[in-house]
Amino acid sequence: MTSTAARAALDLTAGLPVADLEDLYRDLHRHPELSLHEHRTARKLAGRLRGAGFETAEGVGGTGVVGRLRNGDGPTVLLRADMDALPVQEATGLPYASTAPGVMHACGHDLHVTWLTGAAEALAAGRDAWHGTLLVVGQPAEETGQGAARMVADGLYERFGRPDTLLGQHAAPGPAGLYPHVPGLIMSASTDVDIVVHGRGGHGSRPEATVDPVVTAAHLVTRLQTVVSREIAAGESAVLTVGRIEAGSRHNIIPAEARIALNLRTQSEPVRQRMLAAVRRIALGECLASGCPREPEVTVGSTFPMTVNDAGADAAVAAVHGEVFGAGTVFDPGPAMGSEDFPQLALGAIPYAYWFVTTTPAEVWEQAPGGTLPEKLAAVPSNHSPHFAPDLSTVAPGVRTLVSGALAFLSVA
């Protein structure tokens, strides 16, 4: 038996202007904007929200957009989409590829804004079917972990009201048409760490008169690989990635310093703290062994919290998604090592549900090598890849996921 929320969602999205939404998606994809520079994207979203009847504000937390639609008594539900792109040179070959050199929507945030726009317009047009207040948030700077906190600090809830439930979703690799849900930990914490190794520079012909920070940094990078394999229990999940190592200016100059940038992914705070302590200890030890003139500088940078779904909220959304999209489309894949700043909107108290929408085109998935799901997932373009290109067929389903999710909490007439 189909629930009232599922029936209402199907009714409200039956006449979606799919061609118009696809045009919006192509336009956003052509014009990506980096974190805190999402001015054009924000104007596009704000204009659509105003046209649908939302009270709309721009510039929240920098470039954030908020739309509010009050529709009688009932709960307040917040729908969020992130808007920023990445410093990636697109290599998809799409006819609507990025026109911004070195900038690309390689994580699907253009699709997220399109989904949010379609959902906001459908719920506004069908307001006879529900009661309550709908908050729609276009969030900047998710990729840098700044946007959600900036919007909250700029008075998001004081100005527009505190929601009862938060809902968010993310495009993900996988055969288009699946809606993974996890009733608990769904995404990991992320911590950036920068290390500066101080040496003593000099001429490449006289290394004995120097302390080479490049060699020290190389040993440090190698030794850091033992943190997960030798210091974290086998039952825990963690990842340490060295994303950048920089040193020197010419072939025959031994530089005075080397810089290393690494990223930690963890699923518990004790593991995170243990990894940070290990990084500091290993950096200090390698520099001491090399005779560096100064201790290394170890700086903790951007940090994303763990994303932990409220079990009840996620169960409600997963149930209505199963009704709307059919048996077998909703499943629990377990937690991912990716990270989000979405939980910062929750202030540690507001329940939320966050899920994935798989977007790999059918032909890409079928042609990918491998006979198992993990093998194919490893072979298809993933988020942050210059080849990441979600299937346009996911535009309408992604709108329905948000509409049905919202109706699971709003008072349905």
VOZAKE-37433 format. One line per 10 residues: number of its first residue (from 1); their letters; for each residue x, y, z of C-alpha. Coordinates in nm, 4 decimals. Layout:
REM residues N
NUM) a) X/Y/Z | ...
REM end
This chain:
REM residues 413
1) mtstaaraal) 0.0000/0.0000/0.0000 | 0.1439/0.3357/-0.1044 | 0.1713/0.5974/0.1687 | 0.0121/0.9403/0.1481 | 0.3549/1.1029/0.1165 | 0.4570/0.8767/-0.1726 | 0.1283/0.9342/-0.3582 | 0.1587/1.3091/-0.3107 | 0.5197/1.3049/-0.4322 | 0.4278/1.1154/-0.7457
11) dltaglpvad) 0.1402/1.3556/-0.8124 | 0.3523/1.6677/-0.7569 | 0.6311/1.5453/-0.9853 | 0.4151/1.3931/-1.2577 | 0.4404/1.7024/-1.4758 | 0.7991/1.8052/-1.4120 | 0.9420/2.0386/-1.6797 | 1.2228/1.7936/-1.7486 | 1.3537/1.9677/-2.0606 | 1.3739/2.3000/-1.8762
21) ledlyrdlhr) 1.5548/2.1423/-1.5817 | 1.7993/1.9677/-1.8134 | 1.8712/2.3027/-1.9784 | 1.9353/2.4514/-1.6338 | 2.1751/2.1675/-1.5544 | 2.3672/2.2128/-1.8799 | 2.3932/2.5864/-1.8156 | 2.5248/2.5357/-1.4619 | 2.7708/2.2755/-1.5866 | 2.9030/2.5146/-1.8514
31) hpelslhehr) 2.9603/2.7877/-1.5933 | 3.1198/2.6331/-1.2819 | 3.2341/2.8578/-0.9983 | 3.4823/2.7847/-0.7213 | 3.4042/2.7961/-0.3491 | 3.2771/3.1349/-0.2251 | 3.2667/3.2623/-0.5838 | 2.9315/3.1053/-0.6773 | 2.7765/3.4409/-0.7734 | 2.6186/3.3403/-1.1047
41) tarklagrlr) 2.4956/3.0094/-0.9691 | 2.3417/3.1844/-0.6686 | 2.1640/3.4372/-0.8901 | 2.0219/3.1579/-1.1050 | 1.8891/2.9675/-0.8033 | 1.7546/3.2799/-0.6310 | 1.5719/3.3869/-0.9449 | 1.3995/3.0502/-0.9771 | 1.2993/3.0528/-0.6106 | 1.1513/3.4023/-0.6357
51) gagfetaegv) 0.9618/3.2976/-0.9448 | 0.8132/3.0054/-0.7521 | 0.6912/3.2319/-0.4715 | 0.9630/3.1870/-0.2084 | 1.0802/3.4651/0.0198 | 1.4379/3.4710/-0.1003 | 1.7641/3.6069/0.0365 | 2.1081/3.6103/-0.1230 | 2.4542/3.6633/0.0195 | 2.3983/3.4483/0.3290
61) ggtgvvgrlr) 2.7369/3.3356/0.4540 | 2.8969/3.4969/0.1507 | 2.7243/3.3585/-0.1569 | 2.4557/3.1391/0.0002 | 2.0903/3.1472/-0.1024 | 1.7906/3.0850/0.1228 | 1.4300/3.0484/0.0137 | 1.1399/3.0205/0.2572 | 0.7868/2.9125/0.1731 | 0.5410/2.9317/0.4609
71) ngdgptvllr) 0.2359/2.7206/0.3997 | 0.0346/2.7087/0.7201 | 0.0927/2.5207/1.0405 | 0.3235/2.2234/1.0407 | 0.6877/2.1192/1.0605 | 0.9774/2.3098/0.9057 | 1.1876/2.1057/0.6632 | 1.5171/2.2253/0.5146 | 1.6389/2.1020/0.1756 | 2.0036/2.1752/0.0975
81) admdalpvqe) 2.2178/2.1696/-0.2154 | 2.5820/2.2717/-0.2410 | 2.6799/2.4956/-0.5328 | 3.0588/2.5080/-0.5719 | 3.2802/2.3512/-0.8370 | 3.6382/2.2205/-0.8263 | 3.9761/2.3313/-0.9679 | 3.9727/2.0472/-1.2221 | 4.0233/2.0716/-1.5985 | 3.7268/1.8966/-1.7584
91) atglpyasta) 3.7983/1.6050/-1.9915 | 3.4471/1.4692/-2.0546 | 3.4137/1.5951/-2.4112 | 3.0519/1.6856/-2.3424 | 2.8887/1.9440/-2.5721 | 2.8041/2.1394/-2.2563 | 3.1498/2.1070/-2.0975 | 3.2894/2.3774/-1.8721 | 3.3835/2.7053/-2.0370 | 3.5961/2.8064/-1.7367
101) pgvmhacghd) 3.9607/2.7003/-1.7795 | 4.0717/2.4706/-1.4990 | 3.7321/2.4725/-1.3261 | 3.4726/2.1958/-1.3475 | 3.1634/2.0625/-1.1763 | 3.3438/1.7344/-1.1078 | 3.1373/1.6468/-0.8001 | 2.7802/1.6929/-0.9225 | 2.6936/2.0131/-0.7391 | 2.5424/2.1502/-1.0611
111) lhvtwltgaa) 2.3089/1.8520/-1.0532 | 2.2356/1.9157/-0.6853 | 2.1268/2.2742/-0.7604 | 1.9112/2.1495/-1.0470 | 1.7447/1.8906/-0.8227 | 1.6838/2.1518/-0.5533 | 1.5347/2.3950/-0.8037 | 1.2982/2.1333/-0.9435 | 1.1917/2.0183/-0.5973 | 1.1306/2.3734/-0.4742
121) ealaagrdaw) 0.9194/2.4560/-0.7782 | 0.7205/2.1318/-0.7584 | 0.6455/2.1736/-0.3873 | 0.5505/2.5387/-0.4378 | 0.3179/2.4527/-0.7251 | 0.1621/2.1713/-0.5190 | 0.1267/2.3521/-0.1877 | -0.2365/2.2419/-0.1581 | -0.0995/1.8931/-0.0859 | 0.0990/1.9834/0.2261
131) hgtllvvgqp) 0.1292/2.2200/0.5212 | 0.4303/2.3546/0.7069 | 0.7348/2.5602/0.6138 | 0.9878/2.4714/0.3482 | 1.3407/2.6122/0.3699 | 1.5552/2.5764/0.0591 | 1.9289/2.6377/0.0976 | 2.1852/2.6829/-0.1780 | 2.5090/2.6399/0.0143 | 2.8481/2.7702/-0.0975
141) aeetgqgaar) 3.1925/2.6257/-0.0313 | 3.1184/2.2652/0.0555 | 3.4407/2.1564/-0.1094 | 3.6466/2.3673/0.1303 | 3.4340/2.2867/0.4358 | 3.3432/2.6517/0.4946 | 2.9955/2.7020/0.3568 | 2.7600/2.5448/0.6102 | 2.9370/2.7027/0.9080 | 2.9440/3.0428/0.7384
151) mvadglyerf) 2.5695/3.0334/0.6718 | 2.4934/2.9360/1.0318 | 2.7250/3.2079/1.1624 | 2.5484/3.4598/0.9373 | 2.2214/3.3965/1.1182 | 2.0645/3.1327/0.8957 | 1.8280/3.0082/1.1651 | 1.7802/3.3383/1.3472 | 1.6708/3.5015/1.0215 | 1.4728/3.2220/0.8609
161) grpdtllgqh) 1.3682/2.9907/1.1441 | 1.5127/2.6726/1.2881 | 1.4083/2.3609/1.0946 | 1.2777/2.0424/1.2511 | 1.4525/1.8216/0.9956 | 1.7394/1.8615/0.7483 | 1.7540/1.6721/0.4188 | 2.0401/1.6450/0.1706 | 2.1585/1.4189/-0.1092 | 2.4640/1.3682/-0.3283
171) aapgpaglyp) 2.5336/1.2382/-0.6767 | 2.7491/0.9260/-0.6681 | 2.8955/0.6715/-0.9091 | 2.6928/0.3583/-0.9660 | 2.4305/0.2459/-1.2177 | 2.1745/0.5253/-1.2441 | 1.8540/0.4520/-1.0552 | 1.9707/0.3510/-0.7068 | 1.9247/0.5415/-0.3793 | 2.1695/0.4251/-0.1114
181) hvpglimsas) 2.0707/0.5011/0.2494 | 2.2587/0.4358/0.5736 | 2.0738/0.4714/0.9083 | 2.3714/0.6052/1.1015 | 2.7301/0.6813/0.9995 | 2.7217/0.7412/0.6237 | 3.0294/0.9589/0.5612 | 3.3624/0.9954/0.7377 | 3.5441/1.2821/0.9021 | 3.8163/1.4504/0.6985
191) tdvdivvhgr) 4.1192/1.6342/0.8355 | 4.3822/1.8208/0.6345 | 4.7336/1.8389/0.7738 | 5.0257/2.0483/0.6450 | 5.3872/1.9713/0.7334 | 5.6845/2.1991/0.6738 | 6.0258/2.0279/0.6919 | 6.3089/2.2722/0.7603 | 6.6498/2.1906/0.6172 | 6.9634/2.3871/0.5335
201) gghgsrpeat) 6.9866/2.4787/0.1691 | 7.2929/2.4892/-0.0511 | 7.4575/2.3842/-0.3757 | 7.3701/2.0476/-0.5241 | 7.7407/1.9676/-0.5604 | 7.8018/1.9954/-0.1852 | 7.5221/1.8014/-0.0079 | 7.7555/1.7462/0.2879 | 7.7212/2.1171/0.3675 | 7.3439/2.1018/0.3736
211) vdpvvtaahl) 7.0537/1.9271/0.5429 | 6.8410/1.8117/0.2521 | 6.4675/1.8526/0.3345 | 6.3705/1.6680/0.0166 | 6.5262/1.3441/0.1369 | 6.3675/1.3927/0.4794 | 6.0293/1.4598/0.3220 | 6.0625/1.1479/0.1064 | 6.1327/0.9330/0.4128 | 5.8449/1.1020/0.5918
221) vtrlqtvvsr) 5.5978/1.0295/0.3110 | 5.7012/0.6638/0.3091 | 5.6866/0.6275/0.6869 | 5.3420/0.7901/0.7034 | 5.2070/0.4945/0.5071 | 5.2553/0.2809/0.8187 | 5.0127/0.4855/1.0294 | 4.7038/0.3027/0.9042 | 4.8676/-0.0353/0.8449 | 5.0517/-0.0561/1.1774
231) eiaagesavl) 4.8823/0.1793/1.4242 | 4.5103/0.1458/1.3524 | 4.3213/-0.1673/1.4520 | 4.2102/-0.3901/1.1670 | 3.8451/-0.3422/1.2622 | 3.8674/0.0357/1.2215 | 3.8434/0.2240/0.8916 | 4.0930/0.4979/0.8113 | 4.2759/0.6459/0.5136 | 4.5886/0.8628/0.4987
241) tvgrieagsr) 4.6673/1.0274/0.1662 | 4.9655/1.2474/0.0832 | 4.8170/1.4776/-0.1770 | 5.1054/1.7147/-0.2360 | 5.4798/1.7400/-0.1817 | 5.6648/2.0541/-0.2863 | 6.0287/2.1562/-0.2612 | 6.3019/2.3315/-0.4540 | 6.3312/2.5553/-0.7554 | 6.6167/2.4179/-0.9730
251) hniipaeari) 6.7998/2.0953/-1.0467 | 7.1208/2.1926/-0.8682 | 6.9826/2.3712/-0.5630 | 6.9155/2.1904/-0.2381 | 6.6239/2.3875/-0.0896 | 6.5836/2.5092/0.2657 | 6.2434/2.3553/0.3172 | 5.9924/2.1015/0.1843 | 5.6164/2.1075/0.2245 | 5.3845/1.8099/0.2516
261) alnlrtqsep) 5.0032/1.8171/0.2456 | 4.8084/1.5158/0.3633 | 4.4505/1.4206/0.4333 | 4.3109/1.1861/0.6977 | 3.9759/1.0052/0.6734 | 3.8387/0.8582/0.9941 | 3.5152/0.7191/1.1323 | 3.5697/0.7827/1.5013 | 3.7248/1.0660/1.7009 | 3.9669/0.8398/1.8934
271) vrqrmlaavr) 4.1095/0.7081/1.5658 | 4.1419/1.0621/1.4322 | 4.3320/1.1749/1.7408 | 4.5581/0.8702/1.7266 | 4.6429/0.9391/1.3628 | 4.7183/1.3046/1.4320 | 4.9484/1.2072/1.7181 | 5.1250/0.9555/1.4932 | 5.1733/1.2131/1.2169 | 5.3290/1.4589/1.4615
281) rialgeclas) 5.5528/1.1913/1.6150 | 5.6752/1.0579/1.2813 | 5.7404/1.4076/1.1432 | 5.9425/1.4981/1.4513 | 6.1326/1.1692/1.4443 | 6.2301/1.1863/1.0770 | 6.3473/1.5455/1.1121 | 6.5489/1.4553/1.4194 | 6.7057/1.1600/1.2370 | 6.8040/1.3881/0.9483
291) gcprepevtv) 6.9563/1.6528/1.1687 | 6.7139/1.9246/1.0643 | 6.8004/2.2602/1.2240 | 6.4429/2.3117/1.3423 | 6.1495/2.0956/1.4417 | 5.8888/2.0492/1.1681 | 5.5757/2.2604/1.1606 | 5.2647/2.0421/1.1713 | 4.9416/2.2348/1.1178 | 4.5893/2.0924/1.1241
301) gstfpmtvnd) 4.3761/2.2620/0.8584 | 4.0242/2.2139/0.7270 | 3.8199/1.9534/0.9104 | 3.4907/1.7973/0.8071 | 3.2798/1.6214/1.0719 | 3.1420/1.2707/1.0413 | 2.7994/1.2563/0.8762 | 2.5757/1.0466/1.1008 | 2.2140/1.0121/0.9936 | 1.9370/1.0195/1.2473
311) agadaavaav) 1.8099/0.6608/1.2220 | 1.4445/0.7581/1.2422 | 1.4712/1.0371/0.9866 | 1.6658/0.8218/0.7451 | 1.4211/0.5331/0.7832 | 1.1308/0.7631/0.6965 | 1.3009/0.8909/0.3807 | 1.4245/0.5459/0.2775 | 1.0732/0.4057/0.3147 | 0.9127/0.6686/0.0934
321) hgevfgagtv) 1.1940/0.6339/-0.1626 | 1.1302/0.2616/-0.1768 | 0.7635/0.3282/-0.2478 | 0.8319/0.5926/-0.5127 | 1.1106/0.4110/-0.6969 | 1.0335/0.0458/-0.6337 | 1.1775/-0.2565/-0.4609 | 1.5533/-0.2999/-0.4792 | 1.6329/0.0648/-0.5492 | 1.7059/0.1487/-0.1840
331) fdpgpamgse) 1.9839/-0.0353/-0.0001 | 2.2426/0.0133/0.2735 | 2.5994/0.0217/0.1311 | 2.7614/0.0986/0.4650 | 2.9605/0.4136/0.5406 | 3.1747/0.5802/0.2758 | 3.5158/0.7395/0.3299 | 3.4025/1.0622/0.1612 | 3.3196/1.3663/0.3736 | 3.0672/1.6510/0.3917
341) dfpqlalgai) 3.0119/1.9740/0.5836 | 2.6329/1.9195/0.5777 | 2.6292/1.8084/0.9476 | 2.7392/2.1577/1.0497 | 2.3886/2.2754/0.9600 | 2.2543/2.0424/1.2300 | 2.4265/2.2201/1.5211 | 2.4597/1.8826/1.6904 | 2.0877/1.8695/1.7628 | 1.8695/1.8860/1.4508
351) pyaywfvttt) 1.7937/1.5403/1.3064 | 1.8918/1.4897/0.9453 | 1.8858/1.2382/0.6636 | 2.1473/1.2316/0.3881 | 2.1563/0.9837/0.1029 | 2.3085/0.9163/-0.2382 | 2.1669/0.9131/-0.5902 | 2.3655/0.6997/-0.8354 | 2.4247/0.8740/-1.1668 | 2.6566/0.6712/-1.3928
361) paevweqapg) 2.5104/0.6428/-1.7454 | 2.3924/0.2908/-1.8297 | 2.6286/0.2510/-2.1263 | 2.9295/0.3621/-1.9195 | 2.8391/0.1191/-1.6436 | 2.7834/-0.1718/-1.8820 | 3.1142/-0.1140/-2.0613 | 3.3159/-0.0827/-1.7393 | 3.5448/-0.3811/-1.6788 | 3.4806/-0.6114/-1.3875
371) gtlpeklaav) 3.2162/-0.8592/-1.2847 | 3.1346/-0.7288/-0.9377 | 2.9943/-0.4018/-0.8055 | 3.3244/-0.2954/-0.6392 | 3.5221/-0.3719/-0.9561 | 3.2893/-0.1647/-1.1718 | 3.2790/0.1190/-0.9190 | 3.6580/0.1322/-0.9333 | 3.6476/0.1519/-1.3138 | 3.3835/0.4213/-1.3789
381) psnhsphfap) 3.4570/0.7950/-1.3348 | 3.4007/0.8977/-0.9747 | 3.3456/1.2307/-0.8041 | 3.6410/1.4694/-0.8532 | 3.7439/1.2928/-1.1743 | 3.7878/1.5129/-1.4859 | 3.5678/1.2531/-1.6606 | 3.2788/1.2670/-1.4088 | 2.9590/1.3102/-1.6125 | 2.6241/1.2225/-1.4497
391) dlstvapgvr) 2.3481/1.0874/-1.6700 | 2.0857/1.3467/-1.7662 | 1.8238/1.0790/-1.7020 | 1.8796/1.1349/-1.3289 | 1.7458/1.4924/-1.3333 | 1.3810/1.3984/-1.2751 | 1.4465/1.1168/-1.0220 | 1.6708/1.3455/-0.8186 | 1.3868/1.5957/-0.7937 | 1.1499/1.3199/-0.6801
401) tlvsgalafl) 1.3868/1.2063/-0.4061 | 1.3841/1.5543/-0.2512 | 1.0092/1.6073/-0.2961 | 0.9198/1.2691/-0.1478 | 1.1738/1.3166/0.1317 | 1.0233/1.6515/0.2254 | 0.6702/1.5137/0.2167 | 0.7721/1.2392/0.4585 | 0.7963/1.5139/0.7246 | 0.5665/1.7946/0.6139
411) sva) 0.1988/1.7653/0.7047 | 0.0465/1.6019/0.3980 | -0.3109/1.7014/0.3275
REM end
